Amino acid sequence: MKNIWKYMKEFVAEEDAVGVVEIILILVVLISLVVIFKQQLTSLVKNILSKITKQSNSI
């Protein structure tokens, strides 16, 4: 019975490590996408903010 608990604890510990690796990989992919499309993202945000500013002046 003790062996079963030991194996279960080891399995849970291994699964936690896999979750951490998954989160790190997702963050790396997101950061790389931001770096790749930085110019497009900044121009998109500037356009949206300028439209908001123009429309807010008309109110």
MDAnalysis code that builds the backbone (N, CA, C; Angstrom):
import MDAnalysis as mda
import numpy as np

u = mda.Universe.empty(177, n_residues=59, atom_resindex=np.repeat(np.arange(59), 3), trajectory=True)
u.add_TopologyAttr("name", ["N", "CA", "C"] * 59)
u.add_TopologyAttr("resid", np.arange(1, 60))
u.add_TopologyAttr("resname", ["MET", "LYS", "ASN", "ILE", "TRP", "LYS", "TYR", "MET", "LYS", "GLU", "PHE", "VAL", "ALA", "GLU", "GLU", "ASP", "ALA", "VAL", "GLY", "VAL", "VAL", "GLU", "ILE", "ILE", "LEU", "ILE", "LEU", "VAL", "VAL", "LEU", "ILE", "SER", "LEU", "VAL", "VAL", "ILE", "PHE", "LYS", "GLN", "GLN", "LEU", "THR", "SER", "LEU", "VAL", "LYS", "ASN", "ILE", "LEU", "SER", "LYS", "ILE", "THR", "LYS", "GLN", "SER", "ASN", "SER", "ILE"])
u.atoms.positions = np.array([
    [0.824, -1.194, 0.000],
    [0.000, 0.000, 0.000],
    [0.867, 1.257, 0.000],
    [1.973, 1.229, 0.727],
    [2.856, 2.391, 0.775],
    [3.478, 2.657, -0.584],
    [3.741, 1.592, -1.332],
    [4.325, 1.759, -2.659],
    [3.374, 2.485, -3.598],
    [2.088, 2.202, -3.473],
    [1.097, 2.859, -4.332],
    [1.090, 4.357, -4.061],
    [1.091, 4.747, -2.775],
    [1.098, 6.169, -2.430],
    [2.371, 6.842, -2.915],
    [3.467, 6.121, -2.823],
    [4.745, 6.663, -3.280],
    [4.708, 6.928, -4.781],
    [4.190, 5.962, -5.536],
    [4.104, 6.137, -6.986],
    [3.128, 7.253, -7.360],
    [2.037, 7.371, -6.606],
    [1.069, 8.433, -6.883],
    [1.686, 9.806, -6.636],
    [2.444, 9.943, -5.554],
    [3.097, 11.220, -5.259],
    [4.114, 11.576, -6.337],
    [4.870, 10.591, -6.795],
    [5.848, 10.835, -7.857],
    [5.152, 11.238, -9.151],
    [4.019, 10.587, -9.447],
    [3.281, 10.909, -10.663],
    [2.761, 12.337, -10.623],
    [2.222, 12.749, -9.489],
    [1.716, 14.115, -9.347],
    [2.850, 15.114, -9.494],
    [3.993, 14.814, -8.916],
    [5.144, 15.715, -9.026],
    [5.597, 15.841, -10.475],
    [5.572, 14.743, -11.218],
    [5.955, 14.786, -12.629],
    [4.952, 15.601, -13.435],
    [3.676, 15.453, -13.147],
    [2.650, 16.188, -13.879],
    [2.750, 17.683, -13.619],
    [3.104, 18.095, -12.424],
    [3.268, 19.519, -12.125],
    [4.380, 20.120, -12.972],
    [5.439, 19.373, -13.156],
    [6.549, 19.869, -13.968],
    [6.129, 20.036, -15.415],
    [5.292, 19.135, -15.904],
    [4.820, 19.234, -17.283],
    [3.967, 20.488, -17.446],
    [3.145, 20.804, -16.467],
    [2.316, 22.003, -16.531],
    [3.148, 23.268, -16.572],
    [4.207, 23.299, -15.812],
    [5.091, 24.465, -15.799],
    [5.760, 24.627, -17.157],
    [6.200, 23.528, -17.734],
    [6.834, 23.581, -19.056],
    [5.839, 24.069, -20.099],
    [4.599, 23.612, -20.022],
    [3.576, 24.059, -20.970],
    [3.358, 25.564, -20.864],
    [3.264, 26.077, -19.657],
    [3.048, 27.512, -19.461],
    [4.231, 28.310, -19.999],
    [5.439, 27.831, -19.745],
    [6.628, 28.531, -20.240],
    [6.640, 28.546, -21.760],
    [6.290, 27.423, -22.387],
    [6.261, 27.374, -23.854],
    [5.208, 28.312, -24.428],
    [4.047, 28.382, -23.799],
    [3.001, 29.297, -24.264],
    [3.484, 30.737, -24.154],
    [4.131, 31.091, -23.052],
    [4.651, 32.449, -22.888],
    [5.715, 32.772, -23.925],
    [6.579, 31.809, -24.224],
    [7.617, 32.032, -25.231],
    [6.990, 32.284, -26.595],
    [5.966, 31.514, -26.941],
    [5.295, 31.705, -28.229],
    [4.623, 33.070, -28.283],
    [3.933, 33.465, -27.219],
    [3.257, 34.765, -27.208],
    [4.249, 35.917, -27.309],
    [5.337, 35.830, -26.573],
    [6.343, 36.894, -26.621],
    [6.979, 36.972, -27.998],
    [7.249, 35.821, -28.603],
    [7.846, 35.843, -29.942],
    [6.884, 36.423, -30.968],
    [5.585, 36.146, -30.837],
    [4.609, 36.743, -31.750],
    [4.560, 38.257, -31.587],
    [4.632, 38.728, -30.359],
    [4.633, 40.172, -30.125],
    [5.877, 40.807, -30.730],
    [7.015, 40.162, -30.578],
    [8.254, 40.706, -31.132],
    [8.195, 40.723, -32.655],
    [7.666, 39.657, -33.248],
    [7.598, 39.573, -34.710],
    [6.653, 40.633, -35.270],
    [5.492, 40.797, -34.651],
    [4.473, 41.700, -35.180],
    [4.400, 43.017, -34.415],
    [5.498, 43.448, -33.830],
    [5.511, 44.660, -33.008],
    [5.076, 45.886, -33.801],
    [5.611, 46.063, -34.979],
    [5.294, 47.244, -35.776],
    [3.818, 47.257, -36.173],
    [3.297, 46.115, -36.596],
    [1.894, 46.047, -36.980],
    [0.983, 46.299, -35.783],
    [1.352, 45.770, -34.634],
    [0.532, 45.964, -33.440],
    [0.527, 47.423, -32.993],
    [1.683, 48.075, -33.025],
    [1.724, 49.473, -32.603],
    [0.949, 50.363, -33.564],
    [1.036, 50.094, -34.850],
    [0.272, 50.904, -35.802],
    [-1.223, 50.671, -35.640],
    [-1.623, 49.448, -35.356],
    [-3.036, 49.154, -35.132],
    [-3.556, 49.888, -33.905],
    [-2.799, 49.865, -32.822],
    [-3.214, 50.544, -31.595],
    [-3.262, 52.051, -31.809],
    [-2.288, 52.609, -32.523],
    [-2.291, 54.049, -32.797],
    [-3.506, 54.443, -33.624],
    [-3.851, 53.646, -34.626],
    [-5.029, 53.941, -35.444],
    [-6.304, 53.896, -34.615],
    [-6.421, 52.898, -33.778],
    [-7.617, 52.780, -32.943],
    [-7.715, 53.957, -31.979],
    [-6.610, 54.319, -31.353],
    [-6.636, 55.441, -30.411],
    [-6.910, 56.767, -31.109],
    [-6.386, 56.946, -32.309],
    [-6.664, 58.187, -33.036],
    [-8.132, 58.271, -33.428],
    [-8.733, 57.163, -33.820],
    [-10.165, 57.162, -34.140],
    [-10.997, 57.474, -32.905],
    [-10.606, 56.914, -31.780],
    [-11.332, 57.188, -30.536],
    [-11.215, 58.662, -30.177],
    [-10.035, 59.229, -30.335],
    [-9.819, 60.639, -30.018],
    [-10.638, 61.533, -30.942],
    [-10.652, 61.245, -32.229],
    [-11.422, 62.042, -33.187],
    [-12.910, 61.970, -32.890],
    [-13.391, 60.772, -32.569],
    [-14.820, 60.624, -32.312],
    [-15.212, 61.221, -30.966],
    [-14.305, 61.231, -30.011],
    [-14.635, 61.818, -28.712],
    [-14.673, 63.342, -28.793],
    [-13.932, 63.932, -29.712],
    [-13.967, 65.382, -29.887],
    [-15.284, 65.843, -30.484],
    [-15.958, 64.984, -31.214],
    [-17.217, 65.368, -31.843],
    [-18.388, 65.329, -30.869],
    [-18.198, 64.753, -29.720],
    [-19.298, 64.646, -28.747],
    [-19.481, 65.948, -28.009],
])
